Amino acid sequence: MTKEKNRCTFSQLCSEWEESVQYQVKPSTYAVYFTMLEKHILPELGKYQVRKMNNRIVDQFLQDKQGQDLSWNTLRLIIFLLKAILHTGEDKGICTAEKIHYYIPKYKKPYMKVFDRGDAQRLISHLENSEKTFEMGLLISICTGIRVGELCGLKWGDVNWSRGTLQINRTVSRIRNPEIDERAEKGRGAETGDHMSKTIVYIGTPKTGTSIREIPLPDFLIIKMLDSKRGDSCYILSGTEKCMEPRGVQRRFKNLLRRCNIPDINIHSLRHAFASKWIENGFDSKALSEILGHSSVKITMDIYVHSNMEQKKSYMNRMV
């Protein structure tokens, strides 16, 4: 092993991995990886020489992370990144002191605050009677279960009026500005007094391949949408050729809840409410999975379906 390989730190190896993966994944995915490394991994592991890393170091690191009450998905992503980076090292002949065994924590289903049935109906009633473009967008969300980023990316050209369907082609998110990292590497920016935004709005393809999908719309919603129809290049939610972004939608959604005297709840709960109501009505779970854009029915049933107390009580009475 050369001296350079012998002294290579995890931080240096991480930089090499970042360069190799940057153009293999979507910018939004790369931004998530970069943030995860900077925030959760490099502060603790970056200083270690790779050849001195062992299971004791990695186990202690993962135990510390579990003690921080991170979500299961965050812990799983941390482990994924560790594996990928150290695997890159092995390919370059830069190996750890011993074979690393990764402990994957048992999945814990996160608690999701869901809509009370009365609150949901009150919100739907308000949205149905509103003539505001933004509130019609929320009605589309609660009637289709689409993600907030997908809602932000909807254009009028995505509506197939003859088929009565909605095509999900894009999603909107706010990600770390990649130009900042490029300028930092080239030593530009700070010296010239050039200031850039740390984050940018990114419009890209949906989350996964199955997320690109066609969703049938209920007849009453098609009629309501016709009254607000704009040019194909206009975004449905904003009514202009400039899109809204998820954090702005979440803020306006919370303001709407306050005006309707509905308890505060995350906008993602609209997706959960749609899925739960679908199952309550006894509809096909495979169809639901396809509408939500999931790769399997199991994901739909495990994560997005919640039975309320009234439904559970009904089941108990039918057991007698």
PEKAHU-V215691 format. One record per run of one state. SS is the DSSP state (hx for helix, st for strand, lp for the rest). FROM is the first residue (numbers start at 1). LEN is the number of residues. If there is no record, write none. Layout:
# PEKAHU-V215691
SS	FROM	LEN
SS	FROM	LEN
This chain:
# PEKAHU-V215691
lp	1	2
hx	3	5
lp	8	1
st	9	1
hx	10	12
lp	22	5
hx	27	19
lp	46	3
st	49	1
hx	50	3
lp	53	2
hx	55	12
lp	67	5
hx	72	20
lp	92	25
hx	117	13
lp	130	3
hx	133	12
lp	145	3
hx	148	6
lp	154	1
st	155	1
hx	156	3
st	159	2
lp	161	4
st	165	4
lp	169	2
st	171	6
lp	177	1
hx	178	8
lp	186	13
st	199	6
lp	205	4
hx	209	3
lp	212	1
st	213	4
lp	217	2
hx	219	8
lp	227	8
st	235	1
lp	236	10
hx	246	14
lp	260	9
hx	269	12
lp	281	4
hx	285	8
lp	293	4
hx	297	8
lp	305	4
hx	309	11
lp	320	1
